[in-house]
Amino acid sequence: MDIVTANGARIPALGFGTFRIPGAEVLRVLPEALKTGFRHVDTAQAYGNEAEVGEVIERSGIARGDIFLTTKVWVDNFAYDDLIASVEQSLKKLRTDHVDLLLLHWPQSPVPLAEQIGALNAVVKAGKVRHIGVSNYNVALMTQATELSDAPIVTNQIEYHPYLDQTAVLAAARALGISVTAYYAMANGAVPKEPLLKDIAARHGKTAAQVVLRWLVQQPGVITLSKTATESRLAENFAIFDFVLSDDEMAAIHGLARPAGRIVNPAHLAPKWN
Ligand SMILES: NC(=O)c1ccc[n+]([C@@H]2O[C@H](COP(=O)([O-])OP(=O)(O)OC[C@H]3O[C@@H](n4cnc5c(N)ncnc54)[C@H](OP(=O)(O)O)[C@@H]3O)[C@@H](O)[C@H]2O)c1
């Protein structure tokens, strides 16, 4: 497993995403994901499955220190005291005394960013969170968060797949030492069907899904999440570190980007995107 280093954090380049996996499904599929080799698990207060994620990790027999665990604070919990109390609840559900990474899930909130960042720093100081980050932030917000925080911001988790050009956020993140964690890598089912990706995949004896996961982790400072509730796809999505895309193949995949490529854009949560 490749490791991405960012402002002092060491983050496995491939993580298992649990969005839209209900608790009962987590109990079935996450043990298999861990057996496959996934050691980075991404959940959120809003996913409603932290308790099952915690149960599976505890029962796995894998040392807590060998799993990189991320959760995200929901926007309703951004006021200082609420954020701290919500982290206590998350830790209880996750059956652990700390998470490796805590993210602010979306930027739109009546709570000032300084207050949110202040609370993140408080949970770091209390030893409940090793690293902090943001999600769905544009360049300006990412820069502001960095300026406001004592603890470094280590990632910005954003939608990223071949149809969405994230050059601006990537360049700014790299300048700030921040990694980018990609979500929606499969672009809601478009990736496995894309002819160009299937062609490249055939050359490597891989699938289009593997090519895109590889394309993401082959970019400096990029981590990707991969979600599947289909056990047979776990080994497929994990096997992305045994081949290399050429510069021409990387560029051709970048060429799929289009202006209307963004999929996730809730008006009440999203920033003005770059
Ligand atoms: N920060 C945020 O706001 C935010 C937003 C969205 C997601 N996320 C995080 O990012 C993670 C990944 O995003 P995502 O859940 O949309 O997942 P994704 O990795 O893009 O996968 C989406 C869908 O693709 C299918 N799929 C997966 N592997 C495949 C393969 N090899 N071949 C064909 N189809 C495949 C899966 O279907 P099956 O399950 O049926 O196999 C899944 O429903 C989430 O789980 C979550 O942890 C964060």
The ligand as a Tripos MOL2 file, in Angstrom:
@<TRIPOS>MOLECULE
LIG
   48    52     1     0     0
SMALL
NO_CHARGES

@<TRIPOS>ATOM
      1 N1        -16.8920   14.1350    1.7600 N.am      1 LIG1
      2 C1        -18.0070   13.9760    1.0810 C.2       1 LIG1
      3 O1        -18.8610   14.8670    0.9820 O.2       1 LIG1
      4 C2        -18.2250   12.6610    0.4040 C.ar      1 LIG1
      5 C3        -19.2300   12.5370   -0.5680 C.ar      1 LIG1
      6 C4        -19.3800   11.2930   -1.1780 C.ar      1 LIG1
      7 C5        -18.5660   10.2270   -0.8330 C.ar      1 LIG1
      8 N2        -17.6050   10.3800    0.1280 N.ar      1 LIG1
      9 C6        -16.7180    9.2620    0.5440 C.3       1 LIG1
     10 O2        -16.1100    8.7110   -0.6030 O.3       1 LIG1
     11 C7        -16.4060    7.3250   -0.6840 C.3       1 LIG1
     12 C8        -16.4150    6.8970   -2.1310 C.3       1 LIG1
     13 O3        -17.4640    7.5230   -2.8590 O.3       1 LIG1
     14 P1        -18.6980    6.6790   -3.3770 P.3       1 LIG1
     15 O4        -19.3390    6.0340   -2.2030 O.co2     1 LIG1
     16 O5        -19.5430    7.4410   -4.2930 O.co2     1 LIG1
     17 O6        -17.9840    5.4580   -4.1230 O.3       1 LIG1
     18 P2        -17.2720    5.1310   -5.4780 P.3       1 LIG1
     19 O7        -16.0100    4.4910   -5.0480 O.co2     1 LIG1
     20 O8        -17.2430    6.2060   -6.4810 O.co2     1 LIG1
     21 O9        -18.2900    3.9770   -5.9510 O.3       1 LIG1
     22 C9        -19.6060    4.2710   -6.3280 C.3       1 LIG1
     23 C10       -20.3030    3.0360   -6.8690 C.3       1 LIG1
     24 O10       -19.5110    2.3530   -7.8200 O.3       1 LIG1
     25 C11       -19.6960    0.9710   -7.7070 C.3       1 LIG1
     26 N3        -18.3880    0.3160   -7.8900 N.ar      1 LIG1
     27 C12       -17.3720    0.2600   -7.0030 C.ar      1 LIG1
     28 N4        -16.3560   -0.4530   -7.4960 N.ar      1 LIG1
     29 C13       -16.7180   -0.8490   -8.7320 C.ar      1 LIG1
     30 C14       -16.1030   -1.6330   -9.7300 C.ar      1 LIG1
     31 N5        -14.8900   -2.1420   -9.5500 N.pl3     1 LIG1
     32 N6        -16.7770   -1.8510  -10.8930 N.ar      1 LIG1
     33 C15       -18.0130   -1.3460  -11.0810 C.ar      1 LIG1
     34 N7        -18.6550   -0.5960  -10.1680 N.ar      1 LIG1
     35 C16       -18.0260   -0.3630   -8.9930 C.ar      1 LIG1
     36 C17       -20.2410    0.6820   -6.3330 C.3       1 LIG1
     37 O11       -21.3500   -0.1750   -6.4380 O.3       1 LIG1
     38 P3        -21.5580   -1.4500   -5.4440 P.3       1 LIG1
     39 O12       -21.4680   -0.9610   -4.0420 O.co2     1 LIG1
     40 O13       -22.9200   -1.9320   -5.8250 O.co2     1 LIG1
     41 O14       -20.4440   -2.4340   -5.7850 O.co2     1 LIG1
     42 C18       -20.6140    2.0430   -5.7820 C.3       1 LIG1
     43 O15       -21.9900    2.1500   -5.5250 O.3       1 LIG1
     44 C19       -17.7280    7.2280    0.0750 C.3       1 LIG1
     45 O16       -18.0740    5.9000    0.4170 O.3       1 LIG1
     46 C20       -17.4650    8.1230    1.2420 C.3       1 LIG1
     47 O17       -16.6660    7.4570    2.1850 O.3       1 LIG1
     48 C21       -17.4220   11.5840    0.7230 C.ar      1 LIG1
@<TRIPOS>BOND
     1     1     2 1
     2     2     3 2
     3     2     4 1
     4     4     5 ar
     5     4    48 ar
     6     5     6 ar
     7     6     7 ar
     8     7     8 ar
     9     8     9 1
    10     8    48 ar
    11     9    10 1
    12     9    46 1
    13    10    11 1
    14    11    12 1
    15    11    44 1
    16    12    13 1
    17    13    14 1
    18    14    15 2
    19    14    16 1
    20    14    17 1
    21    17    18 1
    22    18    19 2
    23    18    20 1
    24    18    21 1
    25    21    22 1
    26    22    23 1
    27    23    24 1
    28    23    42 1
    29    24    25 1
    30    25    26 1
    31    25    36 1
    32    26    27 ar
    33    26    35 ar
    34    27    28 ar
    35    28    29 ar
    36    29    30 ar
    37    29    35 ar
    38    30    31 1
    39    30    32 ar
    40    32    33 ar
    41    33    34 ar
    42    34    35 ar
    43    36    37 1
    44    36    42 1
    45    37    38 1
    46    38    39 2
    47    38    40 1
    48    38    41 1
    49    42    43 1
    50    44    45 1
    51    44    46 1
    52    46    47 1
@<TRIPOS>SUBSTRUCTURE
     1 LIG1         1 GROUP 0 **** ****
